[in-house]
Amino acid sequence: MTVEAGNLSFRYGDKPVLREVSFALTSGRFHALLGPNGAGKSTLFGLLTRLLALQQGDIRLAGQSLRKQPAEAMRKIGVVFQQNALDLDLTVRQNLQYHAALHGLSRREARERGDRELARFSLLERANDAVRTLNGGHRRRVEIARALLHNPSLLLLDEPTVGLDVASRKALNDHVRTLCKSEGLTVLWATHLIEEVRQDDRVLILHQGQLLANGDGHSICEAEGTSTLAETFHSLTGAGAS
């Protein structure tokens, strides 16, 4: 699904957080939203998911305005937020069924789709375990499985690897990339960790509410006269790359 954001500006009171941010996401591709903490990434995600009301500009999902046709547009989105949003006392399957019910899926559909997603994440054998018994990497996988239950075309992930070890971060990142190829998902992965971004990714670099770069990693590096995205990130933001 294509996504077009035009002239997005947002402020909390008198403090501007986003300043005329415009970009497009290409259907079926992995896009990395890279920026230091406080760059405005979570605010942008708040606008994309309607947790925050648009103040200026518009977002169009497959041609549908988020401002004018919010319900239709939101049905196409799956979201994994920075903070864990699972009910720890429910089982894995119960968490998925609750989410499915919110999207109007029958119990049968919820079970079939939930088991399909859990199997894809090698978690089907944990379906009846309480979420609190899972480690951090497995909880994140359950959150992504839940976000995919209603067959969205766009998957938004806001700092999804926070708190995970290196191996779990890589496994999660690799799996989401596989979903782009196998399912045609459009993905926007927000992070401040440069190792989660590849040179051939579509990369958006956000700093102090402004979009400083937007293009494939190789082109961004060439334009900045640097050899790596880490160097480019430091050059544009003055921030060290993790």
N, C-alpha and C positions, 0 to 999 in steps of 0.2 A: 504494500500500500504506500502510495506517495503521501508525503506530509510537507506542507508549505506553511512556514511561519513568516509573517510580514510585520516589520516595524513594532516588535513587542517592547514596550516599556512598562516598568512597574516600580512603584515606590511604596515604602512603608512610612506613612506620614510624610515628612519632608526628606526622607532619605531615599535617593534613587538606587534601585538594586539591579534593574535591567535597563539598558539604554539602546533603543531602536535596534533590537536583535532580529535579523532576518536570516533564514536558512531553508533548505529543502532536504528531505530525506528520500533516498531512492528505494523503490520497492525491492524487497528481497536482499538488502545489504545490511552489513554490520557497520554502524556509525558510532564512533567514540566521541563523547563530549568530555573534553579534558579541561581541567581548571583547578587552581589551588582551592583549598577550603575557603569559603566566603566569596567565591567568584560569582555566585548567582545560579549555580546548577540546580539546587533544590527548588529555588523559586521558579525557574523555568519548568521544572517537572510539575510543580504545583499548578501552573497555568495549563500545561498539556493535559493534566488529569482533572481539571476543574476544581481542585481543592482551593485554588485562588481564582477570583474573578478577573477576567481580562479588563485592564484599564485602558490600554492603547494597543492598537494593532489587532490582528486576527490570526487564527490558526485554521488551516483547512486540511481535513483528512479525506483522502480520495475525493477531493472536490467539495466536500461538505464542510460548511463553516461551523466551527466549534461555538461561535457566538450565536449563530442563528439556528443551528440544528444540533444542539448538544447531545440529545439522547441517541440519535442515530450515529453520531460520530463516536460517542463513548463506547458503544457496543463493539467497536473494532479494536479496542485497546486492552492490553493486559499489562499489569503494573507490578513491579517488585520494588517496594520502598526501602529506604536506607535502614529504618528501624524494623525489626522483626514484627510481623503482624499476625502471627499464628496464635491460636489459643493453646497454650502449653498443656492444659488439662484434658483436651480432647485428643482422640486418636488422629493419626494422619488422615485416614479415610473420612472421619467426621469433619475435619477441617475442610477437606475438599468438597464434601457434600453440602456443607453450609454455604460455601461460596457458590456452588452450582445452583442452589435454590435461589440465591439472590439474582441469578441471571435467568431464572425461569426454566431451568432444566428439570426434567422429571428425575425421580430417584434412580430409575433404570439407566437413563442417560448419564447421570452423575457417576454411577458405579462404573459403567463401561468406559467413559472417558477418563475417569480418575485412575482406574486400573491401567489403562493404556499409557497415561502419562507417568505413573509410578514405575511401570515396567521399563519405560524408556530411560528413567533415571536409576534403574536397578534398585528400586525401593519397594517393590510390590510386597516383598516378604515382611516389610515393616508397616504395612497398611493398618494393622490393628494395634500398633504400639502407640502409647502416648507421645506426643511431640516432645515433651520435656526429656524423654530418654534418648533423643537423637543428638548427635553432635552438631556443631554450627554449620558445617558444610552440608550435611543432610537436611537440616532445617531450611537452608537456602534452596536446595533442590525441590523440597516440597512447596516452597513459595512460588517457584517458577512453574512447577506442575499445576498449581492452583491457578496461576495467572493465565495458563494456556487452556483451561477447561472449556471456555466458551468460544474456542477457535478464533482468537483475535488475529488481526492482520499486522498489528503493531505491538511490539513488546518494549516497554520502557523499564529500565533498570537503573535505579539511583544508588550509586555506591554499593552494589550488591555484595561485594566481597569484604566489607568492613568486619573486622574481628576474625577473619579466617586465616589459616596458615597458608604458606606459599603453595603447597601442593593442592589444597582445596580451591584456592583462588584460580590456579591454572586449569584445574579440571572443570570448574564452573564456566570459566571464560571459553574454553574449548567447546564445551557442550552447547552453549548459546550460539556460537559460530556455526556449529553443525546444524542447528535448527534453521538458521538462515538458508543454508544450502538445501536441506532436505524438505523444509516446509514452506520456503519462500517468505519467511517472516522478515519484516522490516524491524530492525533493532536499533535502539538508542541506548547506549551503555555509558553512564556517567561515572567518571572516576577522577581521582587525583594521582593515581598510580600509573606512571608511564609504562611500566612493564606489561600492563594489560592492553596496551595499544600497539598495533603493528604498522609498519611503514606503508603497507598497501591498503590500510583502512581509510574510510572517509573520516576525516578528523575535524572536529569543531573545537577551537580553543577559546574558552571564555575566561575573561579576567576583569575584575571590578565592574561586572555588568555589561561589558562590551565584548562582542565577538571579534577577536583579533585575527583569526584564521579560519578558513572553511574550504576544505578540498581534500584530495587524497594526500596521504602522508608524504610521499615522495615529492609532490609538487610544492607542498608547504615548506619542506626543507630546502628545496632548490630556490624558492623565492626568498628565503631568509638567509641563504648562503651557508647553511649548516649541513652536516652529514647525518645527523640522527634527530629523531623527534625529541629526545631529551635535551639536546642542545637548542633546538628550536623553541621548546617550551621555556627554557631558562632565558633565552634571548628575548622572547616576547613578554614574559611575565615577571622576570627577575626572580622567579621562584625556583628553588632546587627541585629536581625531579626525584621522586621517591623510587 
